[in-house]
Amino acid sequence: MWFLGRMLRIPWTAKKTNERVLDEANKRRSLVRTIRKRQATFLGHVMRRGKLEHLVTTEKFEGERSRGRQREKIMDGLATWLGPGKVSDILAAIKDRDLWRDMIANAYKQST
């Protein structure tokens, strides 16, 4: 946030938090939103293609699970970001490209 502080001419001795600097600049953090949006568009591309990546993201491959805490799955993370619904609903929506784009756009607008 140092660049916003410089643009607003806030001296470093003011000891303002990043959140206060963002409030003064009327900005908000958008990196996580951008990452989720790109993940969702890439996932739609991969799932419509239906090759090896499709199997990996839906976890329909043979083998043993790793020990310890399981990693967060891409589908579960996007399901929470896109709103209430099951993973099976998301997989059905991915098939319809226009519906999928609308879902991503709505989630991007509503996320904070």
Rosetta constraint file for C-alpha pairs under 8 A:
AtomPair CA 1 CA 5 HARMONIC 6.41 0.50
AtomPair CA 1 CA 18 HARMONIC 6.08 0.50
AtomPair CA 1 CA 21 HARMONIC 7.32 0.50
AtomPair CA 1 CA 22 HARMONIC 7.79 0.50
AtomPair CA 2 CA 6 HARMONIC 6.19 0.50
AtomPair CA 3 CA 7 HARMONIC 6.17 0.50
AtomPair CA 4 CA 8 HARMONIC 6.08 0.50
AtomPair CA 4 CA 21 HARMONIC 7.00 0.50
AtomPair CA 4 CA 22 HARMONIC 7.68 0.50
AtomPair CA 4 CA 25 HARMONIC 7.21 0.50
AtomPair CA 5 CA 9 HARMONIC 5.86 0.50
AtomPair CA 5 CA 10 HARMONIC 5.03 0.50
AtomPair CA 5 CA 11 HARMONIC 7.36 0.50
AtomPair CA 5 CA 21 HARMONIC 6.53 0.50
AtomPair CA 6 CA 10 HARMONIC 6.12 0.50
AtomPair CA 6 CA 11 HARMONIC 7.63 0.50
AtomPair CA 8 CA 25 HARMONIC 7.56 0.50
AtomPair CA 10 CA 14 HARMONIC 6.85 0.50
AtomPair CA 12 CA 16 HARMONIC 7.94 0.50
AtomPair CA 16 CA 20 HARMONIC 6.27 0.50
AtomPair CA 16 CA 21 HARMONIC 6.75 0.50
AtomPair CA 17 CA 21 HARMONIC 6.45 0.50
AtomPair CA 18 CA 22 HARMONIC 6.17 0.50
AtomPair CA 19 CA 23 HARMONIC 6.18 0.50
AtomPair CA 20 CA 24 HARMONIC 6.18 0.50
AtomPair CA 21 CA 25 HARMONIC 6.23 0.50
AtomPair CA 22 CA 26 HARMONIC 5.98 0.50
AtomPair CA 22 CA 27 HARMONIC 5.15 0.50
AtomPair CA 22 CA 28 HARMONIC 6.11 0.50
AtomPair CA 23 CA 27 HARMONIC 6.31 0.50
AtomPair CA 23 CA 28 HARMONIC 7.58 0.50
AtomPair CA 30 CA 34 HARMONIC 6.17 0.50
AtomPair CA 30 CA 112 HARMONIC 7.95 0.50
AtomPair CA 31 CA 35 HARMONIC 6.19 0.50
AtomPair CA 32 CA 36 HARMONIC 6.17 0.50
AtomPair CA 33 CA 37 HARMONIC 6.18 0.50
AtomPair CA 33 CA 108 HARMONIC 6.47 0.50
AtomPair CA 33 CA 111 HARMONIC 6.92 0.50
AtomPair CA 33 CA 112 HARMONIC 7.61 0.50
AtomPair CA 34 CA 38 HARMONIC 6.23 0.50
AtomPair CA 35 CA 39 HARMONIC 6.10 0.50
AtomPair CA 36 CA 40 HARMONIC 6.13 0.50
AtomPair CA 36 CA 78 HARMONIC 7.27 0.50
AtomPair CA 36 CA 81 HARMONIC 7.69 0.50
AtomPair CA 37 CA 41 HARMONIC 6.30 0.50
AtomPair CA 37 CA 104 HARMONIC 6.58 0.50
AtomPair CA 37 CA 108 HARMONIC 6.73 0.50
AtomPair CA 38 CA 42 HARMONIC 6.06 0.50
AtomPair CA 39 CA 43 HARMONIC 5.98 0.50
AtomPair CA 40 CA 44 HARMONIC 6.21 0.50
AtomPair CA 40 CA 78 HARMONIC 6.92 0.50
AtomPair CA 40 CA 104 HARMONIC 6.94 0.50
AtomPair CA 41 CA 45 HARMONIC 6.34 0.50
AtomPair CA 41 CA 101 HARMONIC 7.86 0.50
AtomPair CA 41 CA 104 HARMONIC 7.77 0.50
AtomPair CA 42 CA 46 HARMONIC 6.20 0.50
AtomPair CA 43 CA 47 HARMONIC 5.94 0.50
AtomPair CA 44 CA 48 HARMONIC 6.11 0.50
AtomPair CA 44 CA 94 HARMONIC 5.57 0.50
AtomPair CA 44 CA 95 HARMONIC 7.94 0.50
AtomPair CA 44 CA 97 HARMONIC 7.85 0.50
AtomPair CA 44 CA 100 HARMONIC 7.46 0.50
AtomPair CA 45 CA 49 HARMONIC 6.37 0.50
AtomPair CA 46 CA 50 HARMONIC 6.55 0.50
AtomPair CA 46 CA 51 HARMONIC 7.69 0.50
AtomPair CA 46 CA 53 HARMONIC 6.30 0.50
AtomPair CA 46 CA 54 HARMONIC 6.10 0.50
AtomPair CA 47 CA 51 HARMONIC 7.91 0.50
AtomPair CA 47 CA 53 HARMONIC 7.55 0.50
AtomPair CA 47 CA 54 HARMONIC 5.20 0.50
AtomPair CA 47 CA 91 HARMONIC 7.96 0.50
AtomPair CA 47 CA 94 HARMONIC 7.10 0.50
AtomPair CA 47 CA 95 HARMONIC 7.88 0.50
AtomPair CA 48 CA 94 HARMONIC 7.03 0.50
AtomPair CA 48 CA 95 HARMONIC 6.19 0.50
AtomPair CA 49 CA 54 HARMONIC 7.51 0.50
AtomPair CA 50 CA 54 HARMONIC 5.15 0.50
AtomPair CA 50 CA 55 HARMONIC 7.72 0.50
AtomPair CA 51 CA 55 HARMONIC 6.89 0.50
AtomPair CA 52 CA 56 HARMONIC 6.44 0.50
AtomPair CA 53 CA 57 HARMONIC 6.19 0.50
AtomPair CA 54 CA 58 HARMONIC 6.17 0.50
AtomPair CA 55 CA 59 HARMONIC 5.72 0.50
AtomPair CA 55 CA 60 HARMONIC 5.25 0.50
AtomPair CA 55 CA 61 HARMONIC 6.38 0.50
AtomPair CA 56 CA 60 HARMONIC 6.62 0.50
AtomPair CA 56 CA 61 HARMONIC 6.93 0.50
AtomPair CA 57 CA 73 HARMONIC 7.83 0.50
AtomPair CA 57 CA 74 HARMONIC 6.82 0.50
AtomPair CA 57 CA 75 HARMONIC 7.07 0.50
AtomPair CA 58 CA 75 HARMONIC 7.43 0.50
AtomPair CA 66 CA 70 HARMONIC 7.31 0.50
AtomPair CA 72 CA 76 HARMONIC 7.09 0.50
AtomPair CA 72 CA 77 HARMONIC 6.95 0.50
AtomPair CA 73 CA 77 HARMONIC 6.29 0.50
AtomPair CA 74 CA 78 HARMONIC 6.25 0.50
AtomPair CA 75 CA 79 HARMONIC 5.99 0.50
AtomPair CA 75 CA 87 HARMONIC 6.59 0.50
AtomPair CA 76 CA 80 HARMONIC 6.38 0.50
AtomPair CA 76 CA 87 HARMONIC 7.04 0.50
AtomPair CA 77 CA 81 HARMONIC 6.37 0.50
AtomPair CA 78 CA 82 HARMONIC 5.87 0.50
AtomPair CA 79 CA 83 HARMONIC 6.30 0.50
AtomPair CA 79 CA 84 HARMONIC 7.24 0.50
AtomPair CA 79 CA 85 HARMONIC 6.67 0.50
AtomPair CA 79 CA 86 HARMONIC 6.78 0.50
AtomPair CA 79 CA 87 HARMONIC 6.25 0.50
AtomPair CA 79 CA 90 HARMONIC 7.26 0.50
AtomPair CA 80 CA 84 HARMONIC 6.85 0.50
AtomPair CA 81 CA 107 HARMONIC 6.87 0.50
AtomPair CA 81 CA 111 HARMONIC 7.80 0.50
AtomPair CA 82 CA 103 HARMONIC 7.00 0.50
AtomPair CA 82 CA 104 HARMONIC 7.05 0.50
AtomPair CA 82 CA 107 HARMONIC 5.33 0.50
AtomPair CA 83 CA 107 HARMONIC 7.35 0.50
AtomPair CA 85 CA 89 HARMONIC 6.41 0.50
AtomPair CA 85 CA 90 HARMONIC 7.45 0.50
AtomPair CA 86 CA 90 HARMONIC 6.61 0.50
AtomPair CA 87 CA 91 HARMONIC 6.24 0.50
AtomPair CA 88 CA 92 HARMONIC 6.29 0.50
AtomPair CA 89 CA 93 HARMONIC 6.21 0.50
AtomPair CA 90 CA 94 HARMONIC 6.17 0.50
AtomPair CA 91 CA 95 HARMONIC 7.04 0.50
AtomPair CA 92 CA 96 HARMONIC 7.58 0.50
AtomPair CA 93 CA 97 HARMONIC 7.69 0.50
AtomPair CA 93 CA 99 HARMONIC 6.27 0.50
AtomPair CA 93 CA 100 HARMONIC 5.68 0.50
AtomPair CA 94 CA 99 HARMONIC 7.52 0.50
AtomPair CA 94 CA 100 HARMONIC 5.35 0.50
AtomPair CA 95 CA 100 HARMONIC 7.77 0.50
AtomPair CA 96 CA 100 HARMONIC 6.20 0.50
AtomPair CA 97 CA 101 HARMONIC 6.18 0.50
AtomPair CA 98 CA 102 HARMONIC 6.25 0.50
AtomPair CA 99 CA 103 HARMONIC 6.19 0.50
AtomPair CA 100 CA 104 HARMONIC 6.27 0.50
AtomPair CA 101 CA 105 HARMONIC 6.13 0.50
AtomPair CA 102 CA 106 HARMONIC 6.09 0.50
AtomPair CA 103 CA 107 HARMONIC 6.15 0.50
AtomPair CA 104 CA 108 HARMONIC 6.04 0.50
AtomPair CA 105 CA 109 HARMONIC 6.24 0.50
AtomPair CA 106 CA 110 HARMONIC 6.19 0.50
AtomPair CA 107 CA 111 HARMONIC 5.94 0.50
